[in-house]
Amino acid sequence: MATTGKGYHYPLGSDRLADGDDVLRSLATDCDTLLGVAASGATALIALPVVGTPASATVTFPVGRFTAPPAVAVGPRSNNPQQVASGAANPQPTGFNVWVCRNTGTAGLVVDWYAVQI
């Protein structure tokens, strides 16, 4: 068995075929530990009826995706994003809260999000 420059195990032509399960297990473990786990999506339309008043929505991750709170990045899906502030709060393995506030513009907003546990 050999290892790539990034730490992934792979079989060599001289490896015994009977050891293939060990090589596949090593590769699967490498993928779990080196790649991390990620999810992404978009919130439903969050109503923002009053300018300057924040609103929130709860985002739920796919069941069992994360084993610890992931790092979360959010961004407004808007033609004029400088008019909107957004942020993620209280990330947990099961989800997080997204907060948005608008300075002007539309009364509703969709927020795209990306979460990763490394």
N, C-alpha and C positions, 0 to 999 in steps of 0.2 A: 504494500500500500504506500502511496506517496501523498504529498500535500501540495496544494497550489500556493502561490505567493500570498493569497489572502486567507489561507488556513483551511481550505476545503480538502477533505480526504477523497482520494479516488483510487481505483484499482489499477495495477500494472498488469501487463500481459503475462508476467511470470507468477502472479498470485494464483493460489490454488482456488479452483472453482468452488470447493466446499466452504471456503472462507467468505464467499460473496455476501452472505447475510451480515457478517460483521462489518464489511465495507459499506454496505447500504445503511446499516445502523449508524455508523460513524458519519456518513454524509448527511443523514437526516438530523442527527444531533448538531452537526455544523450549521445546517440551515436554521435550526431553531435558535442557536446561540449567536451566530454571526450576522444573520440577516435581520433579526428582530421581528416583531410582529406589527402589522399596520392595518388601519382601516380608514376609510374616508367616506364622505357623503355630504348631504346638504340638509339643512333644517327645513321644516315646513315654513310657509310664509309667516313671519313674526309681525304681528300688528304693532304699528308705531303711530297711534292716533295723535299724540301731542309732541310737537317739536321740543327737544331738550329733555324729554322724560324717558329714561331707560326702560326697556322691556327685556324679558328673558324667555328662554325655552329650554327644555331638557332634551339632550341628545342621548340616546341609548345605543351602546355598542352592540355588535353581534354577540350573542351569548357565548361565554367562554373564550373570547378572543384574547383578552388581556389577563395576566395574573397579578399585575401591579398597576398603579396609576400611570398611564402613558403621558408623554408630552403631547400637547394639543395645540394646533395652530388653526386659527379661524380667519376668515376674510369675507367681507360683504360681497354679494353678487349684485353689483350696482353699476350703472353707467356713470355714476359720479361718486366714487368711493370716498373722496375727501370730505363728503358731506355726512359720512356715516362712521361711527366708532363701533368696534366690536371686540369682544374678548371672551376667553374661556375661563370658567371659574370652577374650582373644586373638582378636578378630574379624579375619577375613581376607575377601577377596572371595569365597571358596568356602564359608565357614561360620564357626562359633565353638563354643566349649565353654560349656555351661551348668552351673553348680554349684548344688546345693541342699543344705540342711541343715534338719532338723526338730528342734524342741524337744520336742514331744509329738505325739500324733495318729497319722495313717495311716503305713503303712510303704511307701507308694508315692505318687508325685506326678507330675502333668503340669504342664509349664511352658509358658505362652504366650509368644511372642516377636514382636517387630516390629523390622525393620531398615530403615534408610534411608540412601542416599548422595545427598547434595545437591551 
